[in-house]
Amino acid sequence: MRFFYTLLSAVLGAGGLFVIIIYGASELGGEVVTLVKQTSAGDYSNVRVWIVDRDDYAWIEHGEQGDFWLEQLVEQPQLQLVRRGQTSRYTAVMDTASHDLYHQLRAEKYALANTVIQWMTQNSREACTGIPVRLMPLP
């Protein structure tokens, strides 16, 4: 019985350590913004995501093909982000052509945190199925 409890403690401890490392890298590894997205039920949820910038555009990546909020951008391309405590509205479009650019900018901006997340989740740039969303500020 002692072996069982030791094994159980090791598994739970490893799982807890995994969660702590992922959370720490994602939340403390650089700038995190809050995406306010609509759900299929019609309400809104807040999701914390990384953001990258180049020139007059910004990109986030959250979700895959078929996700409701991404498909909704075709009909309603406006969304809100909370960045540095300020809520801003953007015109947003799915931008699959920028997948490599998004990952390049993310690697540059988030450096070690990006590497840790990719290593811990075994999700390389090549295996990533996320869709970058290009953001253009609204006046």
C-alpha positions in Angstrom: 0.0 0.0 0.0 2.9 2.3 0.7 4.1 1.8 -2.8 0.7 2.9 -4.2 0.7 6.1 -2.2 4.3 6.9 -3.2 3.4 6.3 -6.9 0.2 8.3 -6.6 2.2 11.2 -4.9 4.8 11.1 -7.7 2.2 11.2 -10.4 0.2 14.0 -8.8 3.4 15.9 -8.1 4.6 15.6 -11.7 1.2 16.7 -12.9 1.2 19.7 -10.6 4.7 20.7 -11.6 3.7 20.5 -15.3 0.8 22.8 -14.7 2.9 25.3 -12.7 5.6 25.4 -15.3 3.1 25.9 -18.2 1.2 28.6 -16.2 4.3 30.3 -15.1 5.8 30.4 -18.6 2.6 31.6 -20.2 1.6 34.2 -17.7 5.1 35.4 -16.6 7.0 35.0 -19.8 6.0 38.3 -21.4 3.0 40.4 -22.3 -0.4 38.8 -21.9 -3.6 40.4 -23.1 -7.2 39.5 -22.5 -9.3 38.6 -25.5 -13.0 39.2 -25.1 -14.6 36.6 -27.3 -18.2 35.6 -28.0 -19.3 32.1 -27.3 -21.8 30.0 -29.2 -24.3 30.6 -26.4 -24.2 34.3 -27.1 -22.3 35.4 -24.0 -18.7 36.5 -23.7 -15.7 34.9 -22.2 -12.2 36.3 -21.4 -9.2 34.4 -22.6 -5.6 35.3 -21.8 -3.3 35.2 -24.9 0.1 36.3 -26.1 0.2 39.1 -28.6 2.8 40.1 -31.2 3.2 43.3 -33.2 4.7 44.4 -36.5 4.2 47.8 -38.1 0.5 48.7 -37.7 -0.7 45.2 -37.0 -0.9 42.9 -34.1 -1.6 39.1 -34.1 -2.9 36.7 -31.6 -3.4 32.9 -31.9 -6.2 31.2 -30.1 -8.3 28.5 -31.6 -8.4 26.2 -34.6 -10.5 25.9 -37.8 -14.2 25.5 -36.9 -14.0 27.3 -33.6 -17.2 29.4 -33.2 -15.5 32.7 -32.3 -13.1 32.5 -35.3 -15.9 31.6 -37.7 -17.9 34.6 -36.3 -15.1 37.0 -37.4 -16.3 36.6 -41.0 -19.7 38.2 -40.2 -18.6 40.3 -37.2 -14.9 41.2 -37.5 -14.8 43.5 -34.5 -13.4 42.3 -31.2 -12.0 43.7 -27.9 -8.7 43.2 -26.2 -7.6 44.4 -22.8 -4.0 45.4 -23.2 -2.0 47.2 -20.4 -5.3 47.9 -18.6 -6.9 49.6 -21.6 -9.8 48.0 -23.5 -9.4 48.5 -27.3 -11.5 47.5 -30.3 -10.0 45.9 -33.4 -11.1 44.7 -36.8 -9.9 41.1 -36.8 -9.4 38.6 -39.6 -8.2 35.0 -39.7 -4.8 35.2 -41.3 -3.5 31.7 -42.0 -0.9 33.2 -44.4 0.8 34.8 -41.4 1.3 31.6 -39.4 5.1 31.5 -39.9 5.4 35.2 -39.3 3.3 34.9 -36.1 5.5 32.2 -34.7 8.7 34.0 -35.7 7.5 37.2 -33.9 6.3 35.1 -30.9 9.7 33.4 -30.6 11.5 36.8 -30.7 9.2 38.4 -28.2 8.6 35.6 -25.7 12.0 33.8 -26.2 12.5 31.4 -23.2 8.8 31.2 -22.3 8.0 30.3 -25.9 10.6 27.6 -25.9 9.4 26.2 -22.6 5.8 26.1 -23.8 6.7 24.4 -27.1 8.9 21.9 -25.3 6.4 21.1 -22.5 3.5 20.7 -24.9 5.4 19.1 -27.7 3.8 21.6 -30.0 6.3 22.8 -32.6 5.6 25.6 -35.1 5.3 22.9 -37.8 2.7 20.9 -35.8 0.7 23.9 -34.7 -2.9 24.0 -35.9 -3.8 27.3 -34.4 -5.0 30.1 -36.6 -3.4 33.6 -36.3 -5.8 36.5 -36.1 -4.5 39.8 -37.5 -5.8 42.8 -35.6 -6.2 46.3 -37.0 -7.0 49.0 -34.4 -10.4 50.8 -34.8 -10.5 54.5 -34.2 
